[in-house]
Amino acid sequence: MYNVGTGKGHTTNEIAERIIQLAGRPLKPIHEPANQRSYKLVCDISHARNVLGYEPRVKLDDGLVDELQYYASNPHLWRVP
């Protein structure tokens, strides 16, 4: 089993801020009481790099833009009827 990512960490708040900026909308995250903490998640890609020669090819912003475009093109996946 391999972890894939960039090997760089981002907090959940940083990701939310980037999505809001890239979406170009005046959105404000809602923090539920249990989610007041901001977690920093980092994938350790050293095993995939050493065994498979894996190197990240998609920058964070590019991947987020792709996701935003995908969901904008497929509202049936997330909109409640």
N, C-alpha and C positions, 0 to 999 in steps of 0.2 A: 504494500500500500504506500502511496506517495502523496505528500502534501504538495499542492501547486499554488503558487501565488507569486508575489514579487519579492518576498523576504523583507519587505518594509512594512512597518506597522502604521495603522491609522485608527484613531478612536472612532467610536460610533458617531459621536458628534461631528467629527471632521468629515466623515462620509456624508452625513445628512447635510452639512453646510455646502459641500461640493455639489450634491444633487440639486439643492435649491438654486445655487448659482447657475449651474448648467441648464436647468429647466427654465431659467429666466422668469420665474414667477415669484410674487411676494408671499412666500410661504413661511410659516413659523413652526418648528417642530413642537410636538406636544410631548411633554415629559410626564409619564405616569409616575406615581410615587416610588414604585419599585425600580424605576429606570433612571433615577437621579444621577447615578454614577455613569461615567463615561469609560467604557472598556476599550483597551487597545489590543487588537488582535493581530498576530503575526504568524504567518505560515513559515515553518522552517523548511526551506526547499533544498537544503544541503544534500539530502539523500537522493532526490530526483536529479539534482545537478550532477552529483558524482556518478550515479549509476546510469542515468539516461542521457546525460548531457543537456538536461533541460535548462533553458534560459527564458525568462519572461519576455514576451513580445508585444503585449498590449499595455499601454500606459493606463493608469487609473482613470483619468478623465475620459480617455477614448472608450474604455469599457463601460463607464457610466453613461456616456452619450449613446452608445449602442443599445444599452438596456432601456433608456428613456425612449428612444425611437421604436424599439420593439413593443413596449407597452402602449405607446401612443398609437401604433398601427394595429394593436390587438386588444381593444377595450373589452371585448367579450371575455377576456381572461381575468379581468379584475373588477369590472363594474357589476354592482349588484342590480339585478333586474327590478 
